[in-house]
Amino acid sequence: MGSVIRRPINTAKFLKLVEERSPARRYSSGLEVESSECAVCLSPYEEGEEIRRLKCKHTFHRSCLDTWLQQDAATCPLCRRTVLPEEVAVKHRRRYEEEEEEFYEGSGEGLAFLLHALHGNILSRFSQT
Protein backbone atom coordinates (compact mmCIF):
# COMPACT_ATOMS: atom_id res chain seq x y z
CA MET A 1 0.00 0.00 0.00
CA GLY A 2 1.21 3.60 -0.73
CA SER A 3 2.64 5.88 1.91
CA VAL A 4 0.22 7.71 4.17
CA ILE A 5 0.16 11.49 3.82
CA ARG A 6 0.06 12.67 7.41
CA ARG A 7 0.30 16.45 7.15
CA PRO A 8 0.13 18.60 4.04
CA ILE A 9 2.97 21.08 3.45
CA ASN A 10 2.08 24.73 2.96
CA THR A 11 3.65 26.81 0.19
CA ALA A 12 6.07 28.65 2.51
CA LYS A 13 7.50 25.37 3.84
CA PHE A 14 7.66 23.91 0.32
CA LEU A 15 9.61 26.91 -1.00
CA LYS A 16 11.92 26.82 2.03
CA LEU A 17 12.79 23.21 1.15
CA VAL A 18 13.47 24.26 -2.46
CA GLU A 19 15.73 27.08 -1.21
CA GLU A 20 17.66 24.69 1.05
CA ARG A 21 18.32 22.32 -1.85
CA SER A 22 19.01 24.95 -4.52
CA PRO A 23 19.70 28.41 -3.07
CA ALA A 24 18.76 31.42 -5.19
CA ARG A 25 21.49 33.84 -6.26
CA ARG A 26 21.78 37.02 -8.28
CA TYR A 27 22.57 36.75 -11.98
CA SER A 28 25.67 38.48 -13.27
CA SER A 29 27.14 38.40 -16.75
CA GLY A 30 30.24 36.62 -15.42
CA LEU A 31 28.20 33.75 -13.98
CA GLU A 32 28.49 30.51 -15.91
CA VAL A 33 25.03 29.33 -17.01
CA GLU A 34 24.02 26.76 -19.62
CA SER A 35 21.71 29.15 -21.49
CA SER A 36 21.31 32.93 -21.59
CA GLU A 37 17.54 32.66 -21.12
CA CYS A 38 15.10 31.00 -18.75
CA ALA A 39 13.56 27.89 -20.33
CA VAL A 40 10.27 28.49 -18.49
CA CYS A 41 9.50 32.07 -19.59
CA LEU A 42 12.01 32.26 -22.49
CA SER A 43 13.23 35.68 -21.30
CA PRO A 44 16.95 36.46 -21.10
CA TYR A 45 18.56 36.77 -17.68
CA GLU A 46 19.11 40.38 -16.62
CA GLU A 47 21.90 41.62 -14.38
CA GLY A 48 20.87 41.30 -10.72
CA GLU A 49 17.80 39.08 -11.25
CA GLU A 50 17.30 36.19 -8.85
CA ILE A 51 18.02 32.84 -10.46
CA ARG A 52 18.07 29.28 -9.18
CA ARG A 53 20.46 26.59 -10.38
CA LEU A 54 19.39 23.02 -9.81
CA LYS A 55 21.63 20.02 -9.06
CA CYS A 56 21.25 19.00 -12.72
CA LYS A 57 22.97 22.33 -13.61
CA HIS A 58 19.89 23.83 -15.32
CA THR A 59 19.26 27.46 -14.38
CA PHE A 60 15.97 29.41 -14.30
CA HIS A 61 14.54 32.65 -12.94
CA ARG A 62 13.81 31.94 -9.29
CA SER A 63 10.14 32.95 -9.55
CA CYS A 64 9.60 30.96 -12.78
CA LEU A 65 11.11 27.81 -11.31
CA ASP A 66 9.35 28.14 -7.95
CA THR A 67 6.00 28.45 -9.73
CA TRP A 68 6.82 25.46 -11.95
CA LEU A 69 7.83 23.27 -9.01
CA GLN A 70 4.55 23.94 -7.20
CA GLN A 71 2.44 22.90 -10.19
CA ASP A 72 3.40 19.27 -10.63
CA ALA A 73 5.94 16.78 -9.37
CA ALA A 74 8.78 19.11 -8.27
CA THR A 75 11.05 18.18 -11.17
CA CYS A 76 13.37 20.15 -13.44
CA PRO A 77 11.39 21.62 -16.37
CA LEU A 78 14.07 20.47 -18.82
CA CYS A 79 15.39 17.07 -17.75
CA ARG A 80 12.67 16.14 -15.20
CA ARG A 81 15.25 15.26 -12.54
CA THR A 82 13.66 15.29 -9.10
CA VAL A 83 14.22 18.53 -7.18
CA LEU A 84 12.42 17.45 -4.00
CA PRO A 85 11.41 13.96 -2.87
CA GLU A 86 8.09 12.77 -4.30
CA GLU A 87 6.66 12.54 -0.79
CA VAL A 88 7.22 16.30 -0.31
CA ALA A 89 5.60 17.14 -3.66
CA VAL A 90 2.59 14.94 -2.82
CA LYS A 91 2.17 16.60 0.59
CA HIS A 92 2.26 20.04 -1.03
CA ARG A 93 -0.24 19.04 -3.73
CA ARG A 94 -2.53 17.70 -1.00
CA ARG A 95 -2.46 21.09 0.72
CA TYR A 96 -3.29 22.81 -2.57
CA GLU A 97 -6.17 20.39 -3.22
CA GLU A 98 -7.56 21.04 0.27
CA GLU A 99 -7.49 24.79 -0.37
CA GLU A 100 -9.36 24.29 -3.66
CA GLU A 101 -11.99 22.16 -1.92
CA GLU A 102 -12.50 24.86 0.70
CA PHE A 103 -13.14 27.45 -2.03
CA TYR A 104 -16.40 25.82 -3.10
CA GLU A 105 -17.88 22.77 -1.45
CA GLY A 106 -21.33 22.85 -3.05
CA SER A 107 -22.82 20.58 -5.68
CA GLY A 108 -22.87 21.15 -9.42
CA GLU A 109 -26.58 21.93 -9.16
CA GLY A 110 -25.86 24.50 -6.47
CA LEU A 111 -23.26 26.12 -8.68
CA ALA A 112 -25.72 26.27 -11.59
CA PHE A 113 -28.26 27.93 -9.30
CA LEU A 114 -25.72 30.52 -8.16
CA LEU A 115 -24.68 31.27 -11.73
CA HIS A 116 -28.32 31.63 -12.75
CA ALA A 117 -28.92 34.01 -9.84
CA LEU A 118 -25.93 36.11 -10.85
CA HIS A 119 -26.42 36.08 -14.61
CA GLY A 120 -30.15 35.59 -15.06
CA ASN A 121 -31.33 34.01 -18.30
CA ILE A 122 -28.00 34.32 -20.09
CA LEU A 123 -27.28 30.67 -19.29
CA SER A 124 -30.61 29.49 -20.68
CA ARG A 125 -29.71 30.86 -24.12
CA PHE A 126 -26.93 28.30 -24.36
CA SER A 127 -29.07 25.37 -23.28
CA GLN A 128 -31.86 26.00 -25.84
CA THR A 129 -29.97 24.90 -28.94
C-alpha positions in Angstrom: 0.0 0.0 0.0 1.2 3.6 -0.7 2.6 5.9 1.9 0.2 7.7 4.2 0.2 11.5 3.8 0.1 12.7 7.4 0.3 16.4 7.2 0.1 18.6 4.0 3.0 21.1 3.5 2.1 24.7 3.0 3.7 26.8 0.2 6.1 28.7 2.5 7.5 25.4 3.8 7.7 23.9 0.3 9.6 26.9 -1.0 11.9 26.8 2.0 12.8 23.2 1.2 13.5 24.3 -2.5 15.7 27.1 -1.2 17.7 24.7 1.1 18.3 22.3 -1.8 19.0 25.0 -4.5 19.7 28.4 -3.1 18.8 31.4 -5.2 21.5 33.8 -6.3 21.8 37.0 -8.3 22.6 36.7 -12.0 25.7 38.5 -13.3 27.1 38.4 -16.8 30.2 36.6 -15.4 28.2 33.8 -14.0 28.5 30.5 -15.9 25.0 29.3 -17.0 24.0 26.8 -19.6 21.7 29.1 -21.5 21.3 32.9 -21.6 17.5 32.7 -21.1 15.1 31.0 -18.7 13.6 27.9 -20.3 10.3 28.5 -18.5 9.5 32.1 -19.6 12.0 32.3 -22.5 13.2 35.7 -21.3 16.9 36.5 -21.1 18.6 36.8 -17.7 19.1 40.4 -16.6 21.9 41.6 -14.4 20.9 41.3 -10.7 17.8 39.1 -11.2 17.3 36.2 -8.9 18.0 32.8 -10.5 18.1 29.3 -9.2 20.5 26.6 -10.4 19.4 23.0 -9.8 21.6 20.0 -9.1 21.2 19.0 -12.7 23.0 22.3 -13.6 19.9 23.8 -15.3 19.3 27.5 -14.4 16.0 29.4 -14.3 14.5 32.7 -12.9 13.8 31.9 -9.3 10.1 32.9 -9.6 9.6 31.0 -12.8 11.1 27.8 -11.3 9.4 28.1 -8.0 6.0 28.5 -9.7 6.8 25.5 -12.0 7.8 23.3 -9.0 4.6 23.9 -7.2 2.4 22.9 -10.2 3.4 19.3 -10.6 5.9 16.8 -9.4 8.8 19.1 -8.3 11.0 18.2 -11.2 13.4 20.2 -13.4 11.4 21.6 -16.4 14.1 20.5 -18.8 15.4 17.1 -17.8 12.7 16.1 -15.2 15.3 15.3 -12.5 13.7 15.3 -9.1 14.2 18.5 -7.2 12.4 17.5 -4.0 11.4 14.0 -2.9 8.1 12.8 -4.3 6.7 12.5 -0.8 7.2 16.3 -0.3 5.6 17.1 -3.7 2.6 14.9 -2.8 2.2 16.6 0.6 2.3 20.0 -1.0 -0.2 19.0 -3.7 -2.5 17.7 -1.0 -2.5 21.1 0.7 -3.3 22.8 -2.6 -6.2 20.4 -3.2 -7.6 21.0 0.3 -7.5 24.8 -0.4 -9.4 24.3 -3.7 -12.0 22.2 -1.9 -12.5 24.9 0.7 -13.1 27.4 -2.0 -16.4 25.8 -3.1 -17.9 22.8 -1.4 -21.3 22.8 -3.0 -22.8 20.6 -5.7 -22.9 21.1 -9.4 -26.6 21.9 -9.2 -25.9 24.5 -6.5 -23.3 26.1 -8.7 -25.7 26.3 -11.6 -28.3 27.9 -9.3 -25.7 30.5 -8.2 -24.7 31.3 -11.7 -28.3 31.6 -12.7 -28.9 34.0 -9.8 -25.9 36.1 -10.9 -26.4 36.1 -14.6 -30.2 35.6 -15.1 -31.3 34.0 -18.3 -28.0 34.3 -20.1 -27.3 30.7 -19.3 -30.6 29.5 -20.7 -29.7 30.9 -24.1 -26.9 28.3 -24.4 -29.1 25.4 -23.3 -31.9 26.0 -25.8 -30.0 24.9 -28.9 
